[in-house]
Amino acid sequence: MSREFTVLILDHDPVSLESVARCLAGAMTLKIISTTNAISALDSALRYKPEVAVIARNCNLVEGVEISKLLAEVSPGTRVMVITEPQASDAKSAEA
């Protein structure tokens, strides 16, 4: 029997949130906890103690880096991955 991993995903954009959740769900047996705000993410981390947290760098109210520090306090065993999205200006410079 395979072990179920718990993954917490935080992104202010519901479309991106769903996309990341769908991508991860097909990889292995995962319990996915999705949220669009930092307070809920911290509450979920405290409650579920996820193995991994995937955090968008630009979240509402609090930056992803700050959230990762707070997550380390409430769930020290959780590994945190902060993801970034290219800004519109970054995409234009990449095309050039």
C-alpha positions as protocol buffer text, in pm:
chain_id: "A"
residue {
  index: 1
  type: MET
  ca { x: 0 y: 0 z: 0 }
}
residue {
  index: 2
  type: SER
  ca { x: 146 y: 336 z: -100 }
}
residue {
  index: 3
  type: ARG
  ca { x: 178 y: 617 z: 151 }
}
residue {
  index: 4
  type: GLU
  ca { x: -42 y: 921 z: 98 }
}
residue {
  index: 5
  type: PHE
  ca { x: 142 y: 1255 z: 103 }
}
residue {
  index: 6
  type: THR
  ca { x: -31 y: 1576 z: 200 }
}
residue {
  index: 7
  type: VAL
  ca { x: 39 y: 1880 z: -18 }
}
residue {
  index: 8
  type: LEU
  ca { x: -74 y: 2232 z: 68 }
}
residue {
  index: 9
  type: ILE
  ca { x: -106 y: 2468 z: -230 }
}
residue {
  index: 10
  type: LEU
  ca { x: -147 y: 2845 z: -188 }
}
residue {
  index: 11
  type: ASP
  ca { x: -206 y: 3075 z: -483 }
}
residue {
  index: 12
  type: HIS
  ca { x: -419 y: 3388 z: -502 }
}
residue {
  index: 13
  type: ASP
  ca { x: -525 y: 3296 z: -856 }
}
residue {
  index: 14
  type: PRO
  ca { x: -787 y: 3018 z: -852 }
}
residue {
  index: 15
  type: VAL
  ca { x: -702 y: 2914 z: -1210 }
}
residue {
  index: 16
  type: SER
  ca { x: -333 y: 2867 z: -1127 }
}
residue {
  index: 17
  type: LEU
  ca { x: -429 y: 2692 z: -804 }
}
residue {
  index: 18
  type: GLU
  ca { x: -645 y: 2440 z: -987 }
}
residue {
  index: 19
  type: SER
  ca { x: -379 y: 2387 z: -1253 }
}
residue {
  index: 20
  type: VAL
  ca { x: -108 y: 2304 z: -997 }
}
residue {
  index: 21
  type: ALA
  ca { x: -347 y: 2077 z: -804 }
}
residue {
  index: 22
  type: ARG
  ca { x: -442 y: 1888 z: -1120 }
}
residue {
  index: 23
  type: CYS
  ca { x: -78 y: 1848 z: -1221 }
}
residue {
  index: 24
  type: LEU
  ca { x: 24 y: 1708 z: -883 }
}
residue {
  index: 25
  type: ALA
  ca { x: -282 y: 1487 z: -838 }
}
residue {
  index: 26
  type: GLY
  ca { x: -187 y: 1269 z: -1132 }
}
residue {
  index: 27
  type: ALA
  ca { x: 167 y: 1210 z: -1008 }
}
residue {
  index: 28
  type: MET
  ca { x: 100 y: 991 z: -703 }
}
residue {
  index: 29
  type: THR
  ca { x: -140 y: 937 z: -418 }
}
residue {
  index: 30
  type: LEU
  ca { x: -175 y: 1283 z: -267 }
}
residue {
  index: 31
  type: LYS
  ca { x: -407 y: 1457 z: -28 }
}
residue {
  index: 32
  type: ILE
  ca { x: -432 y: 1806 z: -179 }
}
residue {
  index: 33
  type: ILE
  ca { x: -529 y: 2104 z: 33 }
}
residue {
  index: 34
  type: SER
  ca { x: -587 y: 2415 z: -179 }
}
residue {
  index: 35
  type: THR
  ca { x: -633 y: 2769 z: -53 }
}
residue {
  index: 36
  type: THR
  ca { x: -625 y: 3120 z: -191 }
}
residue {
  index: 37
  type: ASN
  ca { x: -521 y: 3305 z: 125 }
}
residue {
  index: 38
  type: ALA
  ca { x: -235 y: 3301 z: 373 }
}
residue {
  index: 39
  type: ILE
  ca { x: -445 y: 3272 z: 690 }
}
residue {
  index: 40
  type: SER
  ca { x: -619 y: 2962 z: 561 }
}
residue {
  index: 41
  type: ALA
  ca { x: -285 y: 2819 z: 449 }
}
residue {
  index: 42
  type: LEU
  ca { x: -137 y: 2861 z: 797 }
}
residue {
  index: 43
  type: ASP
  ca { x: -448 y: 2710 z: 959 }
}
residue {
  index: 44
  type: SER
  ca { x: -432 y: 2414 z: 718 }
}
residue {
  index: 45
  type: ALA
  ca { x: -60 y: 2364 z: 783 }
}
residue {
  index: 46
  type: LEU
  ca { x: -122 y: 2357 z: 1157 }
}
residue {
  index: 47
  type: ARG
  ca { x: -411 y: 2112 z: 1116 }
}
residue {
  index: 48
  type: TYR
  ca { x: -276 y: 1874 z: 847 }
}
residue {
  index: 49
  type: LYS
  ca { x: 105 y: 1905 z: 884 }
}
residue {
  index: 50
  type: PRO
  ca { x: 163 y: 1861 z: 508 }
}
residue {
  index: 51
  type: GLU
  ca { x: 485 y: 1710 z: 382 }
}
residue {
  index: 52
  type: VAL
  ca { x: 507 y: 1975 z: 109 }
}
residue {
  index: 53
  type: ALA
  ca { x: 367 y: 2325 z: 62 }
}
residue {
  index: 54
  type: VAL
  ca { x: 364 y: 2488 z: -281 }
}
residue {
  index: 55
  type: ILE
  ca { x: 335 y: 2864 z: -239 }
}
residue {
  index: 56
  type: ALA
  ca { x: 298 y: 3132 z: -505 }
}
residue {
  index: 57
  type: ARG
  ca { x: 555 y: 3406 z: -449 }
}
residue {
  index: 58
  type: ASN
  ca { x: 303 y: 3687 z: -501 }
}
residue {
  index: 59
  type: CYS
  ca { x: 9 y: 3610 z: -274 }
}
residue {
  index: 60
  type: ASN
  ca { x: -251 y: 3848 z: -141 }
}
residue {
  index: 61
  type: LEU
  ca { x: -149 y: 4031 z: 178 }
}
residue {
  index: 62
  type: VAL
  ca { x: 172 y: 3839 z: 242 }
}
residue {
  index: 63
  type: GLU
  ca { x: 466 y: 3752 z: 15 }
}
residue {
  index: 64
  type: GLY
  ca { x: 536 y: 3380 z: -39 }
}
residue {
  index: 65
  type: VAL
  ca { x: 875 y: 3409 z: 129 }
}
residue {
  index: 66
  type: GLU
  ca { x: 715 y: 3549 z: 444 }
}
residue {
  index: 67
  type: ILE
  ca { x: 450 y: 3277 z: 439 }
}
residue {
  index: 68
  type: SER
  ca { x: 721 y: 3012 z: 412 }
}
residue {
  index: 69
  type: LYS
  ca { x: 882 y: 3151 z: 731 }
}
residue {
  index: 70
  type: LEU
  ca { x: 549 y: 3136 z: 913 }
}
residue {
  index: 71
  type: LEU
  ca { x: 484 y: 2784 z: 783 }
}
residue {
  index: 72
  type: ALA
  ca { x: 819 y: 2674 z: 927 }
}
residue {
  index: 73
  type: GLU
  ca { x: 697 y: 2788 z: 1267 }
}
residue {
  index: 74
  type: VAL
  ca { x: 357 y: 2614 z: 1260 }
}
residue {
  index: 75
  type: SER
  ca { x: 468 y: 2301 z: 1071 }
}
residue {
  index: 76
  type: PRO
  ca { x: 848 y: 2257 z: 1096 }
}
residue {
  index: 77
  type: GLY
  ca { x: 850 y: 1929 z: 902 }
}
residue {
  index: 78
  type: THR
  ca { x: 686 y: 2079 z: 593 }
}
residue {
  index: 79
  type: ARG
  ca { x: 911 y: 2137 z: 292 }
}
residue {
  index: 80
  type: VAL
  ca { x: 820 y: 2459 z: 117 }
}
residue {
  index: 81
  type: MET
  ca { x: 851 y: 2536 z: -253 }
}
residue {
  index: 82
  type: VAL
  ca { x: 790 y: 2898 z: -356 }
}
residue {
  index: 83
  type: ILE
  ca { x: 691 y: 2929 z: -721 }
}
residue {
  index: 84
  type: THR
  ca { x: 704 y: 3242 z: -932 }
}
residue {
  index: 85
  type: GLU
  ca { x: 509 y: 3355 z: -1232 }
}
residue {
  index: 86
  type: PRO
  ca { x: 673 y: 3571 z: -1497 }
}
residue {
  index: 87
  type: GLN
  ca { x: 555 y: 3931 z: -1500 }
}
residue {
  index: 88
  type: ALA
  ca { x: 422 y: 4072 z: -1827 }
}
residue {
  index: 89
  type: SER
  ca { x: 742 y: 4272 z: -1868 }
}
residue {
  index: 90
  type: ASP
  ca { x: 950 y: 3954 z: -1817 }
}
residue {
  index: 91
  type: ALA
  ca { x: 756 y: 3775 z: -2090 }
}
residue {
  index: 92
  type: LYS
  ca { x: 813 y: 4060 z: -2333 }
}
residue {
  index: 93
  type: SER
  ca { x: 1188 y: 4066 z: -2266 }
}
residue {
  index: 94
  type: ALA
  ca { x: 1207 y: 3687 z: -2310 }
}
residue {
  index: 95
  type: GLU
  ca { x: 1047 y: 3721 z: -2655 }
}
residue {
  index: 96
  type: ALA
  ca { x: 1302 y: 3980 z: -2766 }
}
